[in-house]
Amino acid sequence: MKKTLIGVLLCTALLVGCSSEIVDQPVIASETILTSECEEKLVDLYIPNHVEKGLLEPVQGIYTGAYVESNSALDNDIKKFEELVGSKQAFRVMQYQGSGDVTSRQMLECLANKQTPYIKIMMNQDYDTTPIYHLVSDVKTKYKEPVFIELYPVNRETGDPEAYKAYYKTSYELIKKHLDNAVVVWSVDIEDVSSYVNYYPGNNMVDWVGLNAYLPQYESRTEYTANYKEGLDLWYKTFQSEKPLILSGVAISHYSRVDHTYQIAEAVNLLNYFYDTVPKSYPRIKGILYIDVDMAEVSSEGKEDYTLSSQKELVSTYHNLMEKGNFLGEIEEFSGATLTVPMKYTVPVLVVDGEYYVAKDYAHVLFNTLDIRKIQYIDYVDGNRYYQVQSLVEAYNTKHLSPVH
């Protein structure tokens, strides 16, 4: 599998009349000075890296899933959602707050439908672990297959990081002690990801890392303007080398009762972003779960309708995305302990005569196993040395992309 540079223009500053000296090592530097137009850009650079494969992480493809347990129009039935969108879902998403929230019927339906339960456990503000004991008992007596458990999603109401991590650790250990087939997901809200990193309990207590992205039209009657793309990008770059990643809750509002307006076209664009653009740009995202709920059914104060199943255009868009994407409708066991994953870095480069060059400091950090003295470079007027990206990538691929089993 050969990975080359993928350049995505994020910002541009034009530098006209740059003087540079191009040298092909190991030839001694020439005195010839070339004058040409140069551009400075930020690009996304994907560098292959060997990582430890996570529990039930697919080598290729993305698991899909949906939450319909609060959707009366579908009788809270995941099979009706699947029939409507014409696509098998690998996960049936459920929410657990206390005894009885996960029933024997639900677990048996998962078995019959060859579906994996994905259970979201909300945090108890009193740091009470009683619900965990109930969950372990409920699942252990009814289900012997793999189960994904999203433990205490982090959001703006979570509270003290140290108290949270201690609470999480106790619950994690209880789950792992009693449920042999449990895959535990730690997740954060897409807003303010930089602050939520402080709540990360450590790699030894996390199997997958999740991101919850609820995108309303309004928040507290004010237009929602959070930069969800920036949050997703930061989350991904922070955890891409640590664990398999999952968009553990995507909810896109197409109707708001704040102003009683529909935004179907905007919702279509967002579906395309999360199920087409994101998988192509973030290759270690291995799961996407849709939260198909009208918040008015959950709370009398609910204003946003996130149900894609209620709109024909959204259903059609989702169906088409499932058809053309590499999505997986069942959880499978995959052999091997190691994966080759393209790690994503956003770096500044110089563009000289159509070629990308990265500064020496970046070259040393990103390609630290290479002898860069053998790579073509330019000496730029800012006093820094820049190395040709294509040559760096090709040398890195040649050295590191041997078959991994």
C-alpha positions in Angstrom: 0.0 0.0 0.0 1.7 3.1 -1.2 0.7 6.5 0.3 1.7 9.7 -1.3 1.2 13.3 -0.5 -2.3 14.5 -0.4 -2.3 18.3 -0.4 -5.4 20.2 0.8 -5.1 24.0 0.7 -6.1 25.5 4.0 -4.5 29.0 3.8 -2.2 30.7 1.3 0.2 33.6 1.4 1.8 34.5 -1.9 5.5 35.3 -1.9 6.6 36.8 -5.2 10.2 36.8 -6.5 11.6 34.3 -4.0 15.3 33.5 -4.4 16.2 29.9 -3.8 19.1 27.6 -4.4 18.1 24.0 -5.5 20.6 21.3 -4.8 20.4 17.5 -5.5 22.4 15.8 -2.8 25.1 14.6 -2.5 26.3 17.0 -5.2 28.0 20.0 -3.6 25.8 23.1 -3.5 25.7 25.1 -6.6 26.3 28.9 -6.6 23.5 29.3 -9.2 20.6 31.4 -7.8 17.2 30.6 -9.3 14.4 33.3 -9.1 10.9 31.9 -9.4 7.5 32.4 -8.0 6.9 30.7 -4.6 3.8 30.0 -2.6 3.6 29.2 1.0 0.7 26.8 1.8 -0.6 24.6 4.6 -1.1 21.1 3.3 -2.3 17.8 4.8 0.5 15.2 4.7 -0.2 11.5 5.2 2.7 9.5 6.5 2.2 5.7 6.8 2.9 4.3 10.3 2.6 0.9 11.9 0.2 0.9 14.8 -1.2 -1.8 17.1 -4.6 -2.9 15.9 -7.4 -2.2 18.3 -10.0 -4.6 19.6 -12.3 -5.5 16.6 -10.8 -2.8 14.5 -11.4 -3.5 10.8 -8.4 -3.4 8.5 -10.5 -1.7 5.8 -13.9 -0.2 6.0 -16.1 1.6 8.5 -18.8 0.2 10.8 -22.1 2.0 10.7 -24.8 2.2 13.3 -27.9 4.1 14.4 -29.8 5.1 17.5 -33.6 4.8 16.9 -34.7 3.8 20.4 -36.5 7.1 20.8 -38.1 7.3 17.4 -41.8 6.4 17.6 -42.3 6.9 13.9 -40.1 3.8 13.4 -41.5 2.0 16.5 -38.0 2.4 18.0 -37.0 -0.5 15.7 -33.5 -0.6 14.1 -34.7 -3.0 11.4 -37.3 -0.5 10.2 -34.5 2.1 9.9 -32.4 -0.4 7.9 -35.3 -1.2 5.6 -36.0 2.5 5.1 -32.4 3.4 4.2 -31.7 0.1 2.4 -28.5 -0.5 4.4 -27.5 -3.0 7.1 -26.2 -1.4 10.3 -23.4 -3.0 12.3 -24.4 -1.4 15.6 -27.7 -1.0 17.4 -27.1 2.0 19.6 -28.7 2.1 23.1 -28.6 4.4 26.1 -28.1 3.1 29.6 -28.9 5.0 32.8 -30.2 2.3 35.1 -31.5 -1.2 35.6 -33.8 -2.3 32.8 -32.6 0.2 30.2 -31.1 -2.7 28.2 -33.7 -5.5 27.9 -33.5 -9.2 27.1 -35.6 -8.5 24.0 -33.1 -5.9 22.7 -30.1 -8.3 23.2 -31.9 -11.2 21.5 -32.9 -8.9 18.6 -29.2 -8.0 18.2 -28.3 -11.7 18.0 -31.1 -12.4 15.5 -30.1 -9.4 13.4 -26.4 -10.1 13.5 -25.9 -6.8 15.1 -23.6 -5.6 17.9 -25.0 -3.7 20.8 -23.4 -0.2 21.3 -24.4 1.0 24.8 -23.9 4.6 25.8 -23.6 5.0 29.6 -24.3 8.5 30.8 -22.3 9.8 33.8 -23.9 9.9 37.2 -23.2 13.3 38.8 -22.8 11.6 42.2 -20.1 9.3 40.8 -22.3 6.4 41.6 -21.2 3.1 40.1 -24.5 1.3 40.8 -25.6 1.5 37.2 -22.4 -0.2 36.1 -23.2 -3.2 38.4 -26.7 -3.3 36.9 -25.4 -3.1 33.4 -22.9 -5.9 33.9 -25.6 -8.1 35.4 -28.1 -7.2 32.6 -25.6 -7.9 29.8 -23.8 -10.9 31.3 -26.9 -12.9 31.8 -28.3 -12.2 28.3 -25.5 -11.8 25.8 -22.2 -13.6 25.3 -21.1 -11.8 22.0 -19.0 -8.6 21.7 -20.6 -5.5 23.1 -19.3 -1.9 22.7 -19.7 0.3 25.8 -19.3 4.1 25.5 -18.4 5.0 29.0 -19.2 8.5 30.4 -19.1 10.8 27.3 -17.3 14.0 28.2 -19.1 17.3 27.6 -19.2 20.8 29.1 -21.1 19.5 32.2 -18.6 16.8 33.1 -16.9 18.6 36.0 -13.5 18.0 37.6 -11.1 16.0 35.3 -9.4 14.1 38.2 -12.6 13.1 39.8 -13.9 12.0 36.4 -10.9 9.9 35.7 -11.1 8.1 39.0 -14.8 7.4 38.5 -14.1 6.2 34.9 -11.3 3.9 36.1 -13.5 2.2 38.7 -16.2 1.6 36.1 -13.8 0.5 33.4 -12.3 -2.1 35.7 -15.7 -3.5 36.7 -16.7 -3.8 33.0 -13.5 -5.5 32.0 -13.6 -7.9 35.1 -17.1 -9.2 34.3 -17.6 -8.8 30.5 -15.0 -10.6 28.6 -16.2 -9.4 25.2 -16.6 -5.7 26.1 -14.9 -3.0 24.0 -14.9 0.2 26.0 -15.1 3.6 24.1 -14.0 6.9 25.7 -15.6 9.8 23.9 -15.8 13.6 23.9 -18.1 16.3 22.5 -17.0 18.0 19.3 -17.0 21.4 21.0 -13.9 22.5 23.0 -11.9 19.3 22.3 -8.7 21.0 23.5 -10.1 21.2 27.0 -11.6 17.7 27.0 -8.2 16.1 26.4 -7.5 16.6 30.1 -10.2 14.0 30.8 -8.4 11.2 28.8 -7.9 8.3 31.3 -4.9 6.8 29.4 -4.4 4.2 26.7 -4.6 1.3 29.2 -8.2 2.1 30.0 -9.5 2.9 26.5 -10.2 0.5 23.5 -11.6 3.0 21.1 -11.9 6.8 21.1 -15.2 8.5 20.2 -16.4 11.9 19.1 -20.0 13.1 19.6 -21.2 15.7 17.0 -24.6 17.1 17.6 -25.2 19.9 15.1 -28.3 21.9 16.0 -29.5 25.0 14.1 -29.9 26.9 17.4 -28.4 26.5 20.9 -30.3 28.3 23.7 -32.2 30.2 21.0 -28.9 31.5 19.5 -27.7 30.4 16.1 -25.2 27.5 16.4 -21.8 28.6 15.1 -19.3 26.1 16.7 -16.4 25.2 14.4 -17.1 21.4 14.2 -14.5 20.9 11.5 -11.8 22.3 13.6 -12.9 20.2 16.6 -12.9 17.0 14.5 -9.5 17.7 13.1 -8.0 18.4 16.5 -9.6 15.2 18.0 -8.3 13.1 15.1 -4.7 14.3 15.2 -4.6 13.9 19.0 -5.7 10.3 19.0 -5.0 8.8 15.5 -1.9 7.0 16.6 -3.3 5.8 19.9 -6.6 3.9 19.2 -9.2 3.2 16.5 -11.6 6.1 16.2 -15.4 6.3 15.9 -17.8 9.1 15.3 -19.9 7.8 18.2 -22.8 10.2 17.7 -23.6 12.2 14.6 -26.8 14.2 14.7 -27.7 16.8 12.1 -30.8 19.0 12.6 -32.9 19.6 9.5 -35.7 21.4 11.4 -35.8 23.7 14.4 -38.8 24.7 16.4 -37.0 27.9 17.4 -37.8 29.6 14.1 -39.9 26.7 12.6 -37.7 26.4 9.5 -36.4 23.5 7.5 -32.8 23.3 6.3 -32.9 20.2 4.2 -30.1 21.2 1.7 -27.8 22.1 4.6 -28.5 18.7 6.2 -27.7 17.0 2.9 -24.4 18.8 2.7 -23.5 17.7 6.3 -24.4 14.1 5.6 -22.1 14.2 2.6 -19.4 15.7 4.8 -19.5 13.1 7.6 -20.0 10.1 5.4 -17.9 10.9 2.4 -15.4 13.7 3.0 -14.5 12.7 6.5 -13.7 9.0 5.7 -11.5 10.1 2.9 -9.6 12.7 5.0 -9.4 10.8 8.3 -8.5 7.1 7.5 -8.4 5.8 11.1 -12.1 6.6 11.7 -13.5 3.1 11.7 -17.1 3.7 12.8 -19.9 6.3 12.3 -23.2 6.2 14.4 -26.2 8.3 13.5 -28.5 9.5 16.2 -31.9 9.4 14.5 -34.0 11.3 17.1 -36.5 14.2 17.2 -35.5 15.9 20.5 -39.2 16.8 21.1 -39.8 13.1 21.8 -37.0 13.1 24.4 -37.9 16.4 26.2 -40.7 18.9 26.2 -38.0 21.5 25.7 -36.5 19.7 22.7 -36.3 22.1 19.7 -34.2 20.3 17.1 -35.2 17.4 14.8 -32.2 15.2 13.9 -34.2 12.4 12.2 -32.9 11.8 8.8 -35.5 9.0 8.5 -38.3 11.5 8.4 -37.2 13.2 5.2 -37.1 11.5 1.8 -34.2 13.5 0.5 -32.1 12.7 3.6 -33.0 9.0 3.4 -32.0 9.0 -0.3 -28.7 10.8 0.5 -27.8 8.4 3.3 -28.7 5.4 1.1 -26.5 6.6 -1.7 -23.6 7.3 0.7 -23.9 3.7 2.0 -23.9 2.3 -1.5 -20.7 4.1 -2.7 -18.7 4.1 0.5 -16.7 1.3 2.1 -19.1 0.7 5.0 -19.5 -2.5 7.0 -22.9 -3.9 8.2 -21.5 -6.4 10.6 -18.7 -6.6 13.2 -16.0 -9.1 12.1 -12.9 -10.6 13.7 -9.8 -9.5 11.8 -6.5 -11.3 12.0 -3.2 -9.6 12.7 -1.8 -7.5 15.5 -0.5 -4.5 13.5 -2.0 -2.1 10.9 -0.4 0.4 8.5 -2.2 3.6 9.0 -1.6 6.9 7.2 -1.0 9.5 9.9 -2.4 12.9 9.1 -0.3 16.1 9.7 -1.0 19.6 8.6 2.3 21.4 7.8 3.5 24.5 6.0 5.3 24.0 2.8 6.9 26.0 0.0 5.8 25.4 -3.5 8.6 26.0 -6.0 8.0 25.2 -9.7 5.1 22.9 -8.8 7.1 20.9 -6.2 6.4 20.9 -2.4 9.2 21.5 0.0 9.0 21.2 3.8 11.3 23.0 6.3 14.2 21.0 7.8 12.7 21.0 11.3 9.5 19.4 10.1 11.5 16.9 7.9 13.5 15.8 11.0 10.3 15.3 13.1 8.0 13.7 10.5 10.6 11.6 8.8 12.9 10.9 11.7 14.1 7.5 10.5 15.5 8.9 7.2 18.9 10.2 6.4 17.6 13.4 4.8 21.1 14.3 3.6 20.2 12.2 0.5 17.0 14.1 -0.2 16.7 17.0 -2.7 16.5 20.4 -1.0 16.5 24.1 -1.5 18.1 26.8 0.6 15.5 29.6 1.0 16.0 33.3 1.6 14.7 33.0 5.1 17.8 31.1 6.0 16.1 27.7 6.3 16.7 24.6 4.3 13.6 22.9 2.8 13.4 19.3 1.6 11.3 18.0 -1.3 8.2 16.3 0.1 7.7 13.8 -2.8 11.3 12.5 -2.3 10.8 12.3 1.5 7.5 10.4 1.1 9.0 8.0 -1.5 12.1 7.3 0.6 9.9 6.7 3.7 7.5 4.4 1.9 10.4 2.4 0.5 12.0 2.0 3.9 8.8 1.3 6.0 6.0 -0.2 3.9 7.1 -3.8 4.0 4.2 -6.3 4.4 2.8 -6.4 8.0 0.9 -9.5 9.3 
